[in-house]
């Protein structure tokens, strides 16, 4: 009978050790999934903001300042900070109608992260979004 009690205690002890190892790993996997989901959400939001910027840039009378203002406002509402906006091949006011303009947005992930697990996981340093549209004819 004494051997049975010792065996039961030993099993409980080993179960506790297994739980002490497994629970942190399980939590890390769960939190990593949340962090990756957040990264995908923020990347999608940056793509959407780039599309909004390209649409704004394609309109008659658009300027680089007006497009940047609209994109920064959209990013601010989404909680994305530190974004840089670029226009290719140039500012909308300098291009002719029918020219394709590309708005690209780049933001570092670190200030936009959810849980701060970037040091523990392979996460990109930057998030990028890009969209292109053709400039509409000018109404002169």
The first five atom37 places (N, CA, C, CB, O) and aatype in JSON, in Angstrom:
{
  "aatype": [20, 20, 20, 20, 20, 20, 20, 20, 20, 20, 20, 20, 20, 20, 20, 20, 20, 20, 20, 20, 20, 20, 20, 20, 20, 20, 20, 20, 20, 20, 20, 20, 20, 20, 20, 20, 20, 20, 20, 20, 20, 20, 20, 20, 20, 20, 20, 20, 20, 20, 20, 20, 20, 20, 20, 20, 20, 20, 20, 20, 20, 20, 20, 20, 20, 20, 20, 20, 20, 20, 20, 20, 20, 20, 20, 20, 20, 20, 20, 20, 20, 20, 20, 20, 20, 20, 20, 20, 20, 20, 20, 20, 20, 20, 20, 20, 20, 20, 20, 20, 20, 20, 20, 20, 20, 20, 20, 20, 20, 20, 20, 20, 20, 20, 20, 20, 20, 20, 20, 20, 20, 20, 20, 20, 20, 20, 20, 20, 20, 20, 20, 20, 20, 20, 20, 20, 20, 20, 20, 20],
  "atom_mask": [
    [1, 1, 1, 1, 1],
    [1, 1, 1, 1, 1],
    [1, 1, 1, 1, 1],
    [1, 1, 1, 1, 1],
    [1, 1, 1, 1, 1],
    [1, 1, 1, 1, 1],
    [1, 1, 1, 1, 1],
    [1, 1, 1, 1, 1],
    [1, 1, 1, 1, 1],
    [1, 1, 1, 1, 1],
    [1, 1, 1, 1, 1],
    [1, 1, 1, 1, 1],
    [1, 1, 1, 1, 1],
    [1, 1, 1, 1, 1],
    [1, 1, 1, 1, 1],
    [1, 1, 1, 1, 1],
    [1, 1, 1, 1, 1],
    [1, 1, 1, 1, 1],
    [1, 1, 1, 1, 1],
    [1, 1, 1, 1, 1],
    [1, 1, 1, 1, 1],
    [1, 1, 1, 1, 1],
    [1, 1, 1, 1, 1],
    [1, 1, 1, 1, 1],
    [1, 1, 1, 1, 1],
    [1, 1, 1, 1, 1],
    [1, 1, 1, 1, 1],
    [1, 1, 1, 1, 1],
    [1, 1, 1, 1, 1],
    [1, 1, 1, 1, 1],
    [1, 1, 1, 1, 1],
    [1, 1, 1, 1, 1],
    [1, 1, 1, 1, 1],
    [1, 1, 1, 1, 1],
    [1, 1, 1, 1, 1],
    [1, 1, 1, 1, 1],
    [1, 1, 1, 1, 1],
    [1, 1, 1, 1, 1],
    [1, 1, 1, 1, 1],
    [1, 1, 1, 1, 1],
    [1, 1, 1, 1, 1],
    [1, 1, 1, 1, 1],
    [1, 1, 1, 1, 1],
    [1, 1, 1, 1, 1],
    [1, 1, 1, 1, 1],
    [1, 1, 1, 1, 1],
    [1, 1, 1, 1, 1],
    [1, 1, 1, 1, 1],
    [1, 1, 1, 1, 1],
    [1, 1, 1, 1, 1],
    [1, 1, 1, 1, 1],
    [1, 1, 1, 1, 1],
    [1, 1, 1, 1, 1],
    [1, 1, 1, 1, 1],
    [1, 1, 1, 1, 1],
    [1, 1, 1, 1, 1],
    [1, 1, 1, 1, 1],
    [1, 1, 1, 1, 1],
    [1, 1, 1, 1, 1],
    [1, 1, 1, 1, 1],
    [1, 1, 1, 1, 1],
    [1, 1, 1, 1, 1],
    [1, 1, 1, 1, 1],
    [1, 1, 1, 1, 1],
    [1, 1, 1, 1, 1],
    [1, 1, 1, 1, 1],
    [1, 1, 1, 1, 1],
    [1, 1, 1, 1, 1],
    [1, 1, 1, 1, 1],
    [1, 1, 1, 1, 1],
    [1, 1, 1, 1, 1],
    [1, 1, 1, 1, 1],
    [1, 1, 1, 1, 1],
    [1, 1, 1, 1, 1],
    [1, 1, 1, 1, 1],
    [1, 1, 1, 1, 1],
    [1, 1, 1, 1, 1],
    [1, 1, 1, 1, 1],
    [1, 1, 1, 1, 1],
    [1, 1, 1, 1, 1],
    [1, 1, 1, 1, 1],
    [1, 1, 1, 1, 1],
    [1, 1, 1, 1, 1],
    [1, 1, 1, 1, 1],
    [1, 1, 1, 1, 1],
    [1, 1, 1, 1, 1],
    [1, 1, 1, 1, 1],
    [1, 1, 1, 1, 1],
    [1, 1, 1, 1, 1],
    [1, 1, 1, 1, 1],
    [1, 1, 1, 1, 1],
    [1, 1, 1, 1, 1],
    [1, 1, 1, 1, 1],
    [1, 1, 1, 1, 1],
    [1, 1, 1, 1, 1],
    [1, 1, 1, 1, 1],
    [1, 1, 1, 1, 1],
    [1, 1, 1, 1, 1],
    [1, 1, 1, 1, 1],
    [1, 1, 1, 1, 1],
    [1, 1, 1, 1, 1],
    [1, 1, 1, 1, 1],
    [1, 1, 1, 1, 1],
    [1, 1, 1, 1, 1],
    [1, 1, 1, 1, 1],
    [1, 1, 1, 1, 1],
    [1, 1, 1, 1, 1],
    [1, 1, 1, 1, 1],
    [1, 1, 1, 1, 1],
    [1, 1, 1, 1, 1],
    [1, 1, 1, 1, 1],
    [1, 1, 1, 1, 1],
    [1, 1, 1, 1, 1],
    [1, 1, 1, 1, 1],
    [1, 1, 1, 1, 1],
    [1, 1, 1, 1, 1],
    [1, 1, 1, 1, 1],
    [1, 1, 1, 1, 1],
    [1, 1, 1, 1, 1],
    [1, 1, 1, 1, 1],
    [1, 1, 1, 1, 1],
    [1, 1, 1, 1, 1],
    [1, 1, 1, 1, 1],
    [1, 1, 1, 1, 1],
    [1, 1, 1, 1, 1],
    [1, 1, 1, 1, 1],
    [1, 1, 1, 1, 1],
    [1, 1, 1, 1, 1],
    [1, 1, 1, 1, 1],
    [1, 1, 1, 1, 1],
    [1, 1, 1, 1, 1],
    [1, 1, 1, 1, 1],
    [1, 1, 1, 1, 1],
    [1, 1, 1, 1, 1],
    [1, 1, 1, 1, 1],
    [1, 1, 1, 1, 1],
    [1, 1, 1, 1, 1],
    [1, 1, 1, 1, 1],
    [1, 1, 1, 1, 1],
    [1, 1, 1, 1, 1]
  ],
  "atom_positions": [
    [[0.82, -1.2, 0.0], [0.0, 0.0, 0.0], [0.86, 1.26, 0.0], [-0.93, 0.0, 1.21], [0.53, 2.25, -0.64]],
    [[1.97, 1.21, 0.72], [2.87, 2.35, 0.77], [3.45, 2.67, -0.61], [4.0, 2.08, 1.76], [3.6, 3.84, -0.97]],
    [[3.76, 1.62, -1.39], [4.3, 1.82, -2.73], [3.28, 2.49, -3.64], [4.74, 0.49, -3.33], [3.65, 3.32, -4.47]],
    [[2.01, 2.16, -3.49], [0.97, 2.75, -4.32], [0.85, 4.25, -4.04], [-0.38, 2.05, -4.07], [0.69, 5.04, -4.97]],
    [[0.92, 4.65, -2.73], [0.82, 6.07, -2.37], [2.01, 6.84, -2.93], [0.76, 6.23, -0.83], [1.84, 7.95, -3.44]],
    [[3.21, 6.27, -2.83], [4.4, 6.95, -3.38], [4.27, 7.09, -4.9], [5.7, 6.16, -3.03], [4.62, 8.13, -5.45]],
    [[3.78, 6.09, -5.56], [3.61, 6.12, -7.01], [2.6, 7.2, -7.41], [3.16, 4.74, -7.52], [2.82, 7.91, -8.39]],
    [[1.52, 7.33, -6.68], [0.52, 8.37, -6.96], [1.12, 9.76, -6.75], [-0.73, 8.19, -6.06], [0.87, 10.66, -7.55]],
    [[1.89, 9.94, -5.7], [2.55, 11.24, -5.44], [3.55, 11.56, -6.55], [3.26, 11.24, -4.07], [3.63, 12.71, -7.0]],
    [[4.3, 10.57, -6.97], [5.28, 10.79, -8.04], [4.59, 11.2, -9.34], [6.12, 9.52, -8.26], [5.08, 12.07, -10.06]],
    [[3.44, 10.56, -9.64], [2.7, 10.92, -10.85], [2.2, 12.36, -10.76], [1.51, 9.96, -11.07], [2.28, 13.11, -11.73]],
    [[1.67, 12.75, -9.58], [1.2, 14.12, -9.42], [2.33, 15.1, -9.59], [0.54, 14.31, -8.05], [2.15, 16.16, -10.19]],
    [[3.5, 14.75, -9.07], [4.66, 15.64, -9.22], [5.1, 15.76, -10.66], [5.81, 15.13, -8.38], [5.43, 16.86, -11.11]],
    [[5.12, 14.67, -11.39], [5.52, 14.73, -12.8], [4.47, 15.46, -13.63], [5.75, 13.31, -13.35], [4.82, 16.14, -14.59]],
    [[3.2, 15.32, -13.28], [2.15, 16.05, -13.99], [2.31, 17.55, -13.77], [0.76, 15.6, -13.52], [2.07, 18.33, -14.69]],
    [[2.69, 17.96, -12.58], [2.91, 19.38, -12.3], [4.08, 19.91, -13.1], [3.15, 19.6, -10.8], [4.02, 21.03, -13.63]],
    [[5.14, 19.13, -13.2], [6.3, 19.56, -13.98], [5.94, 19.66, -15.47], [7.48, 18.59, -13.78], [6.33, 20.61, -16.14]],
    [[5.2, 18.68, -15.96], [4.76, 18.72, -17.36], [3.9, 19.95, -17.62], [3.99, 17.44, -17.72], [4.05, 20.62, -18.64]],
    [[3.0, 20.25, -16.7], [2.13, 21.43, -16.85], [2.96, 22.71, -16.8], [1.05, 21.46, -15.76], [2.7, 23.65, -17.54]],
    [[3.96, 22.75, -15.92], [4.81, 23.94, -15.8], [5.6, 24.18, -17.09], [5.77, 23.79, -14.61], [5.94, 25.33, -17.4]],
    [[5.88, 23.14, -17.83], [6.59, 23.29, -19.11], [5.6, 23.57, -20.24], [7.42, 22.03, -19.42], [5.86, 24.42, -21.09]],
    [[4.49, 22.87, -20.27], [3.56, 22.95, -21.39], [2.74, 24.25, -21.4], [2.63, 21.78, -21.35], [2.5, 24.81, -22.47]],
    [[2.31, 24.72, -20.26], [1.43, 25.9, -20.22], [2.13, 27.15, -20.78], [0.98, 26.18, -18.78], [1.52, 27.84, -21.6]],
    [[3.37, 27.47, -20.38], [4.01, 28.64, -21.0], [4.18, 28.51, -22.51], [5.35, 28.87, -20.36], [4.02, 29.48, -23.25]],
    [[4.51, 27.31, -22.98], [4.65, 27.11, -24.42], [3.31, 27.28, -25.13], [5.22, 25.72, -24.71], [3.25, 27.88, -26.21]],
    [[2.26, 26.76, -24.54], [0.93, 26.92, -25.11], [0.53, 28.4, -25.16], [-0.1, 26.11, -24.3], [-0.02, 28.87, -26.15]],
    [[0.8, 29.11, -24.09], [0.49, 30.55, -24.06], [1.3, 31.32, -25.1], [0.75, 31.12, -22.66], [0.78, 32.23, -25.74]],
    [[2.56, 30.95, -25.27], [3.4, 31.6, -26.28], [2.82, 31.39, -27.67], [4.84, 31.08, -26.22], [2.78, 32.32, -28.48]],
    [[2.37, 30.19, -27.96], [1.77, 29.9, -29.26], [0.49, 30.72, -29.45], [1.47, 28.39, -29.4], [0.26, 31.26, -30.53]],
    [[-0.33, 30.81, -28.44], [-1.58, 31.57, -28.52], [-1.28, 33.06, -28.74], [-2.43, 31.38, -27.25], [-1.88, 33.7, -29.61]],
    [[-0.36, 33.61, -27.93], [-0.02, 35.03, -28.08], [0.67, 35.31, -29.41], [0.88, 35.47, -26.92], [0.47, 36.37, -29.99]],
    [[1.48, 34.36, -29.9], [2.11, 34.53, -31.2], [1.06, 34.58, -32.31], [3.12, 33.39, -31.47], [1.17, 35.37, -33.24]],
    [[0.05, 33.74, -32.2], [-1.04, 33.76, -33.19], [-1.76, 35.11, -33.16], [-2.05, 32.62, -32.92], [-2.12, 35.64, -34.21]],
    [[-1.96, 35.65, -31.98], [-2.59, 36.98, -31.86], [-1.7, 38.05, -32.5], [-2.86, 37.32, -30.37], [-2.2, 38.92, -33.2]],
    [[-0.4, 37.97, -32.26], [0.53, 38.97, -32.81], [0.57, 38.89, -34.33], [1.96, 38.75, -32.23], [0.55, 39.92, -35.01]],
    [[0.62, 37.67, -34.88], [0.61, 37.52, -36.34], [-0.72, 37.99, -36.93], [0.87, 36.05, -36.72], [-0.73, 38.6, -38.0]],
    [[-1.81, 37.73, -36.26], [-3.1, 38.22, -36.72], [-3.14, 39.74, -36.75], [-4.21, 37.69, -35.84], [-3.69, 40.34, -37.67]],
    [[-2.56, 40.35, -35.73], [-2.49, 41.82, -35.65], [-1.64, 42.36, -36.8], [-1.9, 42.28, -34.28], [-1.98, 43.38, -37.4]],
    [[-0.53, 41.69, -37.1], [0.34, 42.09, -38.2], [-0.41, 42.05, -39.53], [1.58, 41.2, -38.26], [-0.31, 42.97, -40.33]],
    [[-1.16, 40.99, -39.75], [-1.94, 40.87, -40.99], [-3.01, 41.96, -41.05], [-2.61, 39.47, -41.08], [-3.23, 42.56, -42.1]],
    [[-3.68, 42.23, -39.93], [-4.69, 43.29, -39.89], [-4.08, 44.64, -40.24], [-5.35, 43.36, -38.51], [-4.62, 45.37, -41.07]],
    [[-2.96, 44.98, -39.6], [-2.33, 46.28, -39.84], [-1.81, 46.38, -41.27], [-1.19, 46.51, -38.86], [-1.9, 47.45, -41.88]],
    [[-1.28, 45.29, -41.82], [-0.81, 45.3, -43.21], [-1.99, 45.52, -44.17], [-0.09, 43.99, -43.55], [-1.86, 46.26, -45.15]],
    [[-3.1, 44.89, -43.89], [-4.29, 45.08, -44.72], [-4.8, 46.51, -44.62], [-5.4, 44.1, -44.3], [-5.24, 47.08, -45.62]],
    [[-4.75, 47.09, -43.43], [-5.18, 48.47, -43.26], [-4.26, 49.44, -44.0], [-5.23, 48.83, -41.77], [-4.72, 50.44, -44.55]],
    [[-2.97, 49.14, -44.04], [-2.04, 49.99, -44.78], [-2.32, 49.88, -46.28], [-0.56, 49.59, -44.47], [-2.27, 50.88, -46.99]],
    [[-2.61, 48.68, -46.77], [-3.0, 48.51, -48.17], [-4.25, 49.32, -48.49], [-3.23, 47.02, -48.49], [-4.34, 49.96, -49.54]],
    [[-5.21, 49.29, -47.6], [-6.45, 50.04, -47.8], [-6.18, 51.55, -47.81], [-7.47, 49.69, -46.69], [-6.75, 52.28, -48.62]],
    [[-5.31, 52.01, -46.93], [-4.97, 53.43, -46.91], [-4.23, 53.83, -48.19], [-4.11, 53.77, -45.67], [-4.43, 54.94, -48.69]],
    [[-3.39, 52.94, -48.72], [-2.7, 53.22, -49.98], [-3.71, 53.33, -51.12], [-1.65, 52.12, -50.28], [-3.57, 54.17, -52.0]],
    [[-4.71, 52.46, -51.1], [-5.75, 52.53, -52.13], [-6.53, 53.84, -52.02], [-6.71, 51.33, -52.02], [-6.84, 54.47, -53.03]],
    [[-6.85, 54.23, -50.81], [-7.53, 55.51, -50.58], [-6.68, 56.66, -51.11], [-7.84, 55.72, -49.08], [-7.19, 57.58, -51.75]],
    [[-5.38, 56.61, -50.84], [-4.47, 57.65, -51.32], [-4.37, 57.67, -52.83], [-3.1, 57.46, -50.73], [-4.34, 58.74, -53.43]],
    [[-4.32, 56.5, -53.45], [-4.25, 56.44, -54.91], [-5.53, 56.99, -55.54], [-4.0, 55.0, -55.38], [-5.49, 57.69, -56.55]],
    [[-6.66, 56.66, -54.93], [-7.93, 57.2, -55.44], [-7.96, 58.72, -55.32], [-9.13, 56.59, -54.66], [-8.38, 59.41, -56.25]],
    [[-7.52, 59.23, -54.19], [-7.48, 60.68, -53.98], [-6.51, 61.33, -54.96], [-7.08, 61.01, -52.53], [-6.8, 62.39, -55.51]],
    [[-5.36, 60.7, -55.18], [-4.35, 61.26, -56.09], [-4.82, 61.26, -57.53], [-3.05, 60.47, -55.97], [-4.38, 62.1, -58.32]],
    [[-5.71, 60.34, -57.9], [-6.17, 60.26, -59.29], [-7.21, 61.33, -59.62], [-6.75, 58.9, -59.55], [-7.5, 61.56, -60.8]],
    [[-7.77, 61.96, -58.61], [-8.82, 62.96, -58.85], [-8.24, 64.27, -59.35], [-9.62, 63.2, -57.58], [-7.09, 64.61, -59.08]],
    [[-9.06, 65.01, -60.1], [-8.66, 66.31, -60.61], [-8.39, 67.27, -59.44], [-9.75, 66.88, -61.55], [-9.19, 67.36, -58.51]],
    [[-7.28, 67.96, -59.51], [-6.95, 68.96, -58.49], [-6.23, 68.4, -57.28], [-8.19, 69.64, -58.05], [-6.0, 69.14, -56.31]],
    [[-5.89, 67.15, -57.3], [-5.2, 66.55, -56.15], [-3.76, 67.04, -56.08], [-5.24, 65.02, -56.23], [-3.09, 67.2, -57.1]],
    [[-3.3, 67.25, -54.87], [-1.9, 67.62, -54.63], [-1.29, 66.6, -53.69], [-1.78, 69.07, -54.04], [-1.99, 65.84, -53.02]],
    [[0.02, 66.6, -53.65], [0.71, 65.67, -52.75], [0.29, 65.95, -51.3], [2.25, 65.79, -52.9], [0.09, 65.02, -50.52]],
    [[0.16, 67.22, -50.95], [-0.21, 67.58, -49.58], [-1.62, 67.09, -49.24], [-0.12, 69.11, -49.38], [-1.85, 66.59, -48.14]],
    [[-2.57, 67.24, -50.18], [-3.95, 66.8, -49.9], [-4.03, 65.27, -49.77], [-4.91, 67.29, -51.01], [-4.77, 64.75, -48.93]],
    [[-3.27, 64.57, -50.6], [-3.28, 63.12, -50.53], [-2.63, 62.65, -49.22], [-2.54, 62.51, -51.74], [-3.17, 61.78, -48.54]],
    [[-1.49, 63.23, -48.87], [-0.82, 62.86, -47.62], [-1.7, 63.13, -46.42], [0.51, 63.61, -47.48], [-1.76, 62.33, -45.49]],
    [[-2.4, 64.26, -46.44], [-3.3, 64.61, -45.34], [-4.41, 63.58, -45.2], [-3.9, 66.0, -45.56], [-4.73, 63.14, -44.09]],
    [[-5.0, 63.19, -46.33], [-6.09, 62.21, -46.29], [-5.6, 60.84, -45.81], [-6.74, 62.07, -47.68], [-6.27, 60.18, -45.01]],
    [[-4.43, 60.42, -46.3], [-3.88, 59.12, -45.91], [-3.49, 59.13, -44.43], [-2.66, 58.76, -46.79], [-3.78, 58.17, -43.71]],
    [[-2.83, 60.18, -43.99], [-2.43, 60.25, -42.58], [-3.65, 60.26, -41.66], [-1.57, 61.51, -42.32], [-3.62, 59.67, -40.59]],
    [[-4.72, 60.94, -42.08], [-5.96, 60.93, -41.28], [-6.53, 59.52, -41.19], [-7.0, 61.9, -41.9], [-6.96, 59.09, -40.12]],
    [[-6.53, 58.81, -42.32], [-7.05, 57.43, -42.32], [-6.18, 56.53, -41.45], [-7.12, 56.87, -43.76], [-6.7, 55.71, -40.68]],
    [[-4.87, 56.67, -41.56], [-3.97, 55.86, -40.74], [-4.11, 56.2, -39.26], [-2.52, 56.07, -41.19], [-4.04, 55.31, -38.41]],
    [[-4.32, 57.47, -38.96], [-4.51, 57.89, -37.57], [-5.76, 57.26, -36.95], [-4.61, 59.41, -37.48], [-5.74, 56.84, -35.8]],
    [[-6.83, 57.2, -37.73], [-8.06, 56.56, -37.25], [-7.85, 55.07, -36.98], [-9.19, 56.75, -38.27], [-8.5, 54.48, -36.12]],
    [[-6.92, 54.46, -37.72], [-6.64, 53.04, -37.57], [-5.58, 52.76, -36.51], [-6.19, 52.46, -38.89], [-5.3, 51.61, -36.18]],
    [[-4.99, 53.82, -35.97], [-3.98, 53.65, -34.93], [-2.6, 53.31, -35.46], [-4.41, 52.59, -33.98], [-1.77, 52.78, -34.72]],
    [[-2.34, 53.6, -36.72], [-1.03, 53.33, -37.32], [-0.21, 54.62, -37.29], [-1.17, 52.79, -38.78], [-0.62, 55.64, -37.84]],
    [[0.94, 54.54, -36.64], [1.78, 55.73, -36.48], [3.09, 55.55, -37.22], [2.04, 56.02, -34.98], [3.54, 54.43, -37.48]],
    [[3.71, 56.69, -37.56], [5.04, 56.68, -38.16], [5.09, 56.21, -39.6], [5.92, 55.82, -37.36], [6.1, 55.64, -40.02]],
    [[4.05, 56.45, -40.36], [4.02, 56.0, -41.76], [4.66, 57.03, -42.67], [2.58, 55.73, -42.2], [4.55, 58.24, -42.46]],
    [[5.34, 56.53, -43.69], [5.91, 57.38, -44.73], [5.15, 57.11, -46.02], [7.44, 57.11, -44.91], [4.86, 55.96, -46.36]],
    [[4.84, 58.19, -46.74], [4.05, 58.1, -47.97], [4.9, 58.58, -49.14], [2.73, 58.92, -47.85], [5.53, 59.64, -49.07]],
    [[4.91, 57.79, -50.22], [5.69, 58.15, -51.41], [4.8, 58.05, -52.64], [6.93, 57.23, -51.55], [3.89, 57.24, -52.71]],
    [[5.1, 58.92, -53.63], [4.37, 58.94, -54.89], [5.32, 58.57, -56.02], [3.72, 60.32, -55.14], [6.43, 59.11, -56.12]],
    [[4.89, 57.66, -56.87], [5.68, 57.3, -58.04], [4.81, 57.46, -59.28], [6.22, 55.85, -57.93], [3.68, 56.98, -59.24]],
    [[5.21, 58.08, -60.32], [6.51, 58.63, -60.63], [6.76, 60.02, -60.06], [6.69, 58.66, -62.09], [7.85, 60.56, -60.23]],
    [[5.78, 60.62, -59.4], [5.96, 61.95, -58.81], [4.67, 62.42, -58.18], [6.42, 62.95, -59.87], [3.7, 61.67, -58.08]],
    [[4.68, 63.68, -57.74], [3.5, 64.27, -57.1], [2.36, 64.36, -58.11], [3.84, 65.66, -56.52], [2.6, 64.6, -59.3]],
    [[1.12, 64.19, -57.65], [-0.02, 64.19, -58.58], [-0.17, 65.48, -59.38], [-1.3, 63.94, -57.82], [-0.58, 65.45, -60.54]],
    [[0.17, 66.61, -58.79], [0.0, 67.88, -59.49], [1.0, 68.06, -60.62], [0.12, 69.03, -58.51], [0.81, 68.92, -61.48]],
    [[2.07, 67.26, -60.64], [3.1, 67.37, -61.68], [2.9, 66.4, -62.83], [4.46, 67.15, -61.07], [3.69, 66.4, -63.77]],
    [[1.88, 65.57, -62.77], [1.68, 64.53, -63.78], [0.53, 64.87, -64.71], [1.42, 63.18, -63.11], [-0.39, 65.61, -64.35]],
    [[0.58, 64.31, -65.91], [-0.46, 64.53, -66.91], [-1.58, 63.51, -66.73], [0.12, 64.45, -68.34], [-1.38, 62.43, -66.18]],
    [[-2.77, 63.88, -67.22], [-3.9, 62.97, -67.17], [-3.57, 61.7, -67.95], [-5.19, 63.64, -67.73], [-2.9, 61.76, -68.98]],
    [[-4.04, 60.57, -67.46], [-3.78, 59.3, -68.11], [-2.53, 58.6, -67.6], [-3.68, 59.5, -69.57], [-2.26, 57.46, -67.96]],
    [[-1.78, 59.3, -66.77], [-0.56, 58.7, -66.19], [-0.95, 57.89, -64.96], [0.49, 59.8, -65.82], [-1.78, 58.32, -64.16]],
    [[-0.35, 56.74, -64.83], [-0.6, 55.92, -63.63], [0.24, 56.46, -62.48], [-0.27, 54.41, -63.9], [1.44, 56.68, -62.62]],
    [[-0.42, 56.66, -61.35], [0.29, 57.12, -60.15], [0.19, 56.01, -59.1], [-0.3, 58.48, -59.61], [-0.86, 55.4, -58.91]],
    [[1.3, 55.78, -58.43], [1.36, 54.77, -57.38], [1.61, 55.44, -56.05], [2.47, 53.72, -57.68], [2.53, 56.25, -55.91]],
    [[0.79, 55.11, -55.08], [0.97, 55.6, -53.72], [1.48, 54.42, -52.9], [-0.36, 56.21, -53.11], [0.82, 53.38, -52.81]],
    [[2.65, 54.6, -52.3], [3.18, 53.53, -51.45], [3.34, 54.05, -50.03], [4.54, 52.99, -52.0], [3.76, 55.19, -49.82]],
    [[3.0, 53.2, -49.08], [3.06, 53.55, -47.66], [3.95, 52.52, -46.98], [1.63, 53.59, -47.01], [3.86, 51.32, -47.22]],
    [[4.8, 53.03, -46.12], [5.69, 52.15, -45.36], [5.65, 52.61, -43.9], [7.16, 52.19, -45.92], [5.75, 53.8, -43.61]],
    [[5.49, 51.65, -42.98], [5.45, 51.95, -41.55], [6.2, 50.86, -40.79], [3.98, 52.06, -41.04], [6.11, 49.68, -41.12]],
    [[6.94, 51.26, -39.78], [7.63, 50.28, -38.94], [6.6, 49.54, -38.09], [8.69, 50.98, -38.03], [5.6, 50.11, -37.66]],
    [[6.85, 48.25, -37.86], [5.9, 47.45, -37.08], [6.05, 47.7, -35.58], [6.09, 45.97, -37.38], [5.06, 47.63, -34.85]],
    [[7.25, 48.0, -35.12], [7.51, 48.12, -33.67], [6.55, 49.07, -32.96], [8.93, 48.59, -33.44], [5.98, 48.69, -31.94]],
    [[6.32, 50.3, -33.45], [5.39, 51.17, -32.72], [3.92, 50.8, -32.9], [5.59, 52.59, -33.16], [3.05, 51.38, -32.24]],
    [[3.65, 49.86, -33.77], [2.27, 49.47, -34.06], [1.94, 48.06, -33.59], [2.0, 49.58, -35.54], [0.86, 47.54, -33.89]],
    [[2.84, 47.44, -32.86], [2.64, 46.04, -32.45], [1.6, 45.92, -31.35], [3.95, 45.43, -31.99], [1.26, 46.89, -30.67]],
    [[1.11, 44.71, -31.18], [0.05, 44.44, -30.21], [0.61, 44.07, -28.85], [-0.84, 43.33, -30.71], [0.31, 44.73, -27.85]],
    [[1.42, 43.03, -28.78], [1.88, 42.49, -27.5], [3.37, 42.69, -27.25], [1.57, 41.04, -27.43], [3.83, 42.47, -26.13]],
    [[4.12, 43.09, -28.24], [5.55, 43.28, -28.06], [6.35, 41.99, -28.1], [5.79, 43.96, -26.77], [7.38, 41.89, -27.44]],
    [[5.89, 41.02, -28.87], [6.59, 39.74, -28.97], [7.56, 39.71, -30.15], [5.59, 38.61, -29.1], [8.05, 38.63, -30.5]],
    [[7.83, 40.83, -30.77], [8.66, 40.86, -31.97], [10.07, 40.32, -31.71], [8.75, 42.27, -32.51], [10.7, 39.8, -32.62]],
    [[10.56, 40.44, -30.48], [11.9, 39.92, -30.18], [11.9, 38.39, -30.12], [12.41, 40.5, -28.86], [12.95, 37.78, -30.29]],
    [[10.77, 37.78, -29.88], [10.68, 36.34, -29.73], [10.28, 35.62, -31.01], [9.71, 36.01, -28.65], [10.38, 34.39, -31.09]],
    [[9.83, 36.37, -32.01], [9.28, 35.76, -33.21], [9.85, 36.42, -34.46], [7.74, 35.84, -33.22], [10.26, 37.58, -34.41]],
    [[9.88, 35.71, -35.55], [10.32, 36.34, -36.81], [9.21, 37.18, -37.42], [10.79, 35.27, -37.82], [8.33, 36.66, -38.11]],
    [[9.26, 38.47, -37.14], [8.25, 39.4, -37.65], [8.97, 40.45, -38.48], [7.43, 40.06, -36.48], [10.05, 40.9, -38.09]],
    [[8.42, 40.85, -39.62], [9.07, 41.87, -40.45], [9.2, 43.19, -39.69], [8.29, 42.09, -41.75], [8.37, 43.54, -38.86]],
    [[10.26, 43.92, -40.01], [10.48, 45.23, -39.38], [9.5, 46.27, -39.89], [11.91, 45.71, -39.61], [9.08, 47.16, -39.14]],
    [[9.14, 46.16, -41.16], [8.26, 47.17, -41.76], [7.05, 46.52, -42.41], [9.03, 47.99, -42.8], [7.07, 45.36, -42.83]],
    [[5.99, 47.31, -42.47], [4.78, 46.92, -43.19], [4.66, 47.85, -44.39], [3.49, 47.0, -42.26], [4.94, 49.05, -44.28]],
    [[4.25, 47.31, -45.52], [4.19, 48.11, -46.75], [2.85, 47.92, -47.43], [5.32, 47.74, -47.71], [2.25, 46.84, -47.4]],
    [[2.39, 49.0, -48.03], [1.18, 48.95, -48.83], [1.38, 49.77, -50.08], [-0.04, 49.46, -48.04], [2.12, 50.76, -50.08]],
    [[0.72, 49.36, -51.16], [0.92, 50.07, -52.42], [-0.33, 49.93, -53.27], [2.17, 49.53, -53.18], [-0.94, 48.87, -53.32]],
    [[-0.7, 51.02, -53.93], [-1.85, 50.98, -54.85], [-1.6, 51.96, -55.99], [-3.17, 51.33, -54.09], [-0.96, 52.99, -55.8]],
    [[-2.13, 51.64, -57.15], [-1.96, 52.48, -58.35], [-3.3, 52.76, -58.97], [-1.03, 51.81, -59.37], [-4.21, 51.93, -58.95]],
    [[-3.41, 53.97, -59.55], [-4.59, 54.36, -60.31], [-4.15, 55.33, -61.39], [-5.69, 54.99, -59.38], [-3.08, 55.93, -61.31]],
    [[-4.99, 55.48, -62.39], [-4.71, 56.39, -63.5], [-5.32, 57.75, -63.19], [-5.26, 55.81, -64.84], [-6.46, 57.85, -62.74]],
    [[-4.53, 58.81, -63.45], [-5.03, 60.17, -63.22], [-6.18, 60.48, -64.15], [-3.91, 61.2, -63.39], [-6.12, 60.19, -65.35]],
    [[-7.21, 61.07, -63.62], [-8.37, 61.45, -64.4], [-8.05, 62.71, -65.2], [-9.59, 61.67, -63.48], [-7.15, 63.48, -64.84]],
    [[-8.79, 62.93, -66.29], [-8.57, 64.16, -67.06], [-8.86, 65.4, -66.23], [-9.44, 64.16, -68.31], [-9.77, 65.43, -65.4]],
    [[-8.07, 66.42, -66.47], [-8.24, 67.69, -65.76], [-9.42, 68.46, -66.32], [-6.95, 68.54, -65.85], [-9.63, 68.5, -67.53]],
    [[-10.18, 69.08, -65.44], [-11.31, 69.93, -65.86], [-10.84, 71.36, -65.87], [-12.54, 69.76, -64.91], [-10.84, 72.04, -64.84]],
    [[-10.43, 71.81, -67.05], [-9.93, 73.2, -67.16], [-10.96, 74.15, -67.67], [-8.73, 73.27, -68.05], [-10.69, 75.34, -67.82]]
  ]
}
